[in-house]
Amino acid sequence: MRTDELHVAVVGAGIAGLTLAAALSRAGIRCQVFEQTRHLGEVGAGIQIAPNASRILHRLGLAPHLRRTAVRPAAIEMRRWDDNQLIMRTPLGEECERLYEAPYYTIHRADLHQGLLELLPEGIVHLGLRCVGVEEKPDEVVLHFEGGPTATADVVVGADGIHSVVRDALVADEPRFSGQIIYRGLIPADRVSFLPEEPRVVLWLGPEQHCVCYPVSSGRLVSFGATTPGSDWRVESWSAEGRVEDLVAAYTGWNDQITRLLHAPDAVRRWALHDRDAVERWSRGRITIIGDAAHPMLPFMAQGANQAIEDAAVLAACLRGVTSDGVAAALQRYAEIRKPRTAEIQRISRENNRTLHLPDGDRQQQRDQALRGNSGLRDQEWLYGYDAESAVIR
Ligand SMILES: Cc1cc2nc3c(=O)[nH]c(=O)nc-3n(C[C@H](O)[C@H](O)[C@H](O)COP(=O)(O)OP(=O)(O)OC[C@H]3O[C@@H](n4cnc5c(N)ncnc54)[C@H](O)[C@@H]3O)c2cc1C
C-alpha cells in the first residue's frame, strides 16, 4: 500500500480532532472526522494557547486567523484574593516571542474552532454520527455509529473527549471528580473598564478557590473562570447554566475588582471539573487516542487543549510515510513520545488544585515566596520551549 492511500478515521471534532485532521491533511494523509453533534459551533468561553501549541498552529497556517481574532496578553499576574496585592508577574508579549519564537494567545474557543475548520479540505467532517464502538480486524478497523451506520479505516483515532468511547476499547477506568466546580462566562469589555487597560491574564488566589480572567475576541470580550469547592453537582457540559448570584455569593469578601467582575456577566455556565489518572495503554493495533480522550487533566495549568494540539502534531508526524503494515508500530511510537510529557502535566495540574487554593497561613506564605523567587518566563522552558515535531525527529 502507498503512503497516500492510508486512511485515518478521527472520532470527535473538538480541538484535538480538528487539529489532527489539519495536520494529517498537511502531511498528505487522507482522513475523515466523525462528530456526534449535528451543528458545529464550539461553545464555552476563552482558552489560553501557549507557545508550545501556537508554534504548531502557526505551522498549520493559522497565524493570520489568530492575529485577527486572538489577544496577545502582556503578562500573567497572580494576585491575592483579599487586597489584590501582586504576588507574581510573568511577562509575556515580546519577551515570550523572543524566548520561544511563538506567541502566547488568549482566544474565544469558537474562534479557535472556526479557524481550525477553515484549514480542512471540504467534506471531511461528518456530523450527527455518534460512535458507539470500534472493532479491530486484521487489515482495518470498523467504526459503529448509533442507529446502525458503519465506516472502515486503516487507523482509528479517538479524539472524543473525557468520556471517550474509543478509550473504553483500550482502558477500563472512569473520570474522577476533582472537588471543584468552575463558573465561566464572557463579559463585554466596556462593562469592566475598571480592569487595567493592558491586556493580561490575571489569577486571584484565595482559600479553597481562585478566579482567572483575560481578554478574548480582539479585546472586545473578557473571559473569566471562577472555581468553587464542589457539592454533589457533577455535570460536565459547556451548556449547563449557573446563577450569577450563586457565583457572587461564593466570592463574598474577595477584593473589589473580583466582586465587580463577577457582578458584570448577564449569564454564567458551570462545569464540574474531572480528570483521570495517567494510563500506560494509549494504543492497540490500529486504534489510538488523543487529547482529553488520552489524558484528561484539570485546567489548573491551562494546558489541556495545548497538549491535544501537541498530540495531533506528533501523531501526524509518526504516521507520515507509513504504510498500512506499519500502523501499529507508528501508533506505539506516538504513545511513547507523548505519555511521559502529558502524565507530568496531568500530575502538576492536579497538584495545583491544592497549591492554588491554600488557606492563608504558613504554607500559603511559603508558596507566595516561591512564586516571587522564580525566574518568570525562563522557568517555563520545559513547557513553552517544547517543539512537539522536533520530539518526533529526536
Ligand atoms: C473550565 C476549563 C478551562 C480550560 N482552559 C483551558 C486553557 O486555557 N488552555 C488549554 O489548553 N486547555 C484548557 N482547558 C482544557 C480544554 O478545554 C480541553 O483539554 C480540550 O477542549 C480537549 O479537547 P478535545 O478535542 O480532546 O476534547 P473535547 O473538546 O471534549 O472534544 C471532543 C469532541 O468529540 C465529540 N464526541 C464525543 N463523543 C463522541 C462520540 N462517541 N462520537 C462522535 N463524536 C464524539 C464531542 O461532541 C466533541 O466535539 C480547559 C478546560 C476547562 C473545563
The ligand as an SDF file (V2000), in Angstrom:
LIG
                    3D

 53 58  0  0  0  0  0  0  0  0999 V2000
  -13.0260   25.3330   32.5460 C   0  0  0  0  0  0  0  0  0  0  0  0
  -11.9730   24.8630   31.6150 C   0  0  0  0  0  0  0  0  0  0  0  0
  -10.9690   25.7300   31.1930 C   0  0  0  0  0  0  0  0  0  0  0  0
   -9.9750   25.2890   30.3260 C   0  0  0  0  0  0  0  0  0  0  0  0
   -8.9940   26.1620   29.9270 N   0  0  0  0  0  0  0  0  0  0  0  0
   -8.0000   25.7100   29.1210 C   0  0  0  0  0  0  0  0  0  0  0  0
   -6.9660   26.5870   28.6600 C   0  0  0  0  0  0  0  0  0  0  0  0
   -6.9540   27.7860   28.9740 O   0  0  0  0  0  0  0  0  0  0  0  0
   -5.9800   26.0730   27.8620 N   0  0  0  0  0  0  0  0  0  0  0  0
   -5.9900   24.7620   27.4890 C   0  0  0  0  0  0  0  0  0  0  0  0
   -5.0670   24.3410   26.7710 O   0  0  0  0  0  0  0  0  0  0  0  0
   -6.9660   23.9100   27.8870 N   0  0  0  0  0  0  0  0  0  0  0  0
   -7.9630   24.3550   28.6840 C   0  0  0  0  0  0  0  0  0  0  0  0
   -8.9540   23.5090   29.0710 N   0  0  0  0  0  0  0  0  0  0  0  0
   -8.9400   22.1150   28.5950 C   0  0  0  0  0  0  0  0  0  0  0  0
   -9.5250   22.0190   27.2060 C   0  0  0  0  0  0  0  0  0  0  0  0
  -10.8060   22.5960   27.1680 O   0  0  0  0  0  0  0  0  0  0  0  0
   -9.6080   20.5580   26.7990 C   0  0  0  0  0  0  0  0  0  0  0  0
   -8.3980   19.9080   27.0960 O   0  0  0  0  0  0  0  0  0  0  0  0
   -9.8610   20.4480   25.3040 C   0  0  0  0  0  0  0  0  0  0  0  0
  -11.0740   21.0690   24.9540 O   0  0  0  0  0  0  0  0  0  0  0  0
   -9.8830   18.9780   24.8890 C   0  0  0  0  0  0  0  0  0  0  0  0
  -10.1900   18.9050   23.5240 O   0  0  0  0  0  0  0  0  0  0  0  0
  -10.6200   17.5140   22.8860 P   0  0  0  0  0  0  0  0  0  0  0  0
  -10.8320   17.8170   21.4520 O   0  0  0  0  0  0  0  0  0  0  0  0
   -9.6530   16.4620   23.2920 O   0  0  0  0  0  0  0  0  0  0  0  0
  -11.9840   17.1320   23.5960 O   0  0  0  0  0  0  0  0  0  0  0  0
  -13.4050   17.8410   23.5170 P   0  0  0  0  0  0  0  0  0  0  0  0
  -13.2720   19.3130   23.4710 O   0  0  0  0  0  0  0  0  0  0  0  0
  -14.2180   17.2330   24.6180 O   0  0  0  0  0  0  0  0  0  0  0  0
  -13.9990   17.3870   22.1130 O   0  0  0  0  0  0  0  0  0  0  0  0
  -14.4740   16.0770   21.8970 C   0  0  0  0  0  0  0  0  0  0  0  0
  -15.3770   16.0790   20.6670 C   0  0  0  0  0  0  0  0  0  0  0  0
  -15.7620   14.7310   20.3990 O   0  0  0  0  0  0  0  0  0  0  0  0
  -17.1650   14.6660   20.2170 C   0  0  0  0  0  0  0  0  0  0  0  0
  -17.5890   13.3300   20.6690 N   0  0  0  0  0  0  0  0  0  0  0  0
  -17.6000   12.8510   21.9290 C   0  0  0  0  0  0  0  0  0  0  0  0
  -18.0120   11.5840   21.9450 N   0  0  0  0  0  0  0  0  0  0  0  0
  -18.2490   11.2450   20.6650 C   0  0  0  0  0  0  0  0  0  0  0  0
  -18.6900   10.0440   20.0320 C   0  0  0  0  0  0  0  0  0  0  0  0
  -18.9620    8.9500   20.7570 N   0  0  0  0  0  0  0  0  0  0  0  0
  -18.8470   10.0160   18.6890 N   0  0  0  0  0  0  0  0  0  0  0  0
  -18.5680   11.1380   17.9350 C   0  0  0  0  0  0  0  0  0  0  0  0
  -18.1640   12.3090   18.4870 N   0  0  0  0  0  0  0  0  0  0  0  0
  -17.9860   12.3460   19.8280 C   0  0  0  0  0  0  0  0  0  0  0  0
  -17.7200   15.7860   21.0850 C   0  0  0  0  0  0  0  0  0  0  0  0
  -19.0240   16.1890   20.6620 O   0  0  0  0  0  0  0  0  0  0  0  0
  -16.6670   16.8770   20.8640 C   0  0  0  0  0  0  0  0  0  0  0  0
  -16.9370   17.6290   19.7000 O   0  0  0  0  0  0  0  0  0  0  0  0
   -9.9770   23.9340   29.9100 C   0  0  0  0  0  0  0  0  0  0  0  0
  -10.9800   23.0670   30.3280 C   0  0  0  0  0  0  0  0  0  0  0  0
  -11.9800   23.5110   31.1720 C   0  0  0  0  0  0  0  0  0  0  0  0
  -13.0540   22.5610   31.6270 C   0  0  0  0  0  0  0  0  0  0  0  0
  1  2  1  0
  2  3  1  0
  2 52  2  0
  3  4  2  0
  4  5  1  0
  4 50  1  0
  5  6  2  0
  6  7  1  0
  6 13  1  0
  7  8  2  0
  7  9  1  0
  9 10  1  0
 10 11  2  0
 10 12  1  0
 12 13  2  0
 13 14  1  0
 14 15  1  0
 14 50  1  0
 15 16  1  0
 16 17  1  0
 16 18  1  0
 18 19  1  0
 18 20  1  0
 20 21  1  0
 20 22  1  0
 22 23  1  0
 23 24  1  0
 24 25  2  0
 24 26  1  0
 24 27  1  0
 27 28  1  0
 28 29  2  0
 28 30  1  0
 28 31  1  0
 31 32  1  0
 32 33  1  0
 33 34  1  0
 33 48  1  0
 34 35  1  0
 35 36  1  0
 35 46  1  0
 36 37  1  0
 36 45  1  0
 37 38  2  0
 38 39  1  0
 39 40  1  0
 39 45  2  0
 40 41  1  0
 40 42  2  0
 42 43  1  0
 43 44  2  0
 44 45  1  0
 46 47  1  0
 46 48  1  0
 48 49  1  0
 50 51  2  0
 51 52  1  0
 52 53  1  0
M  END
$$$$
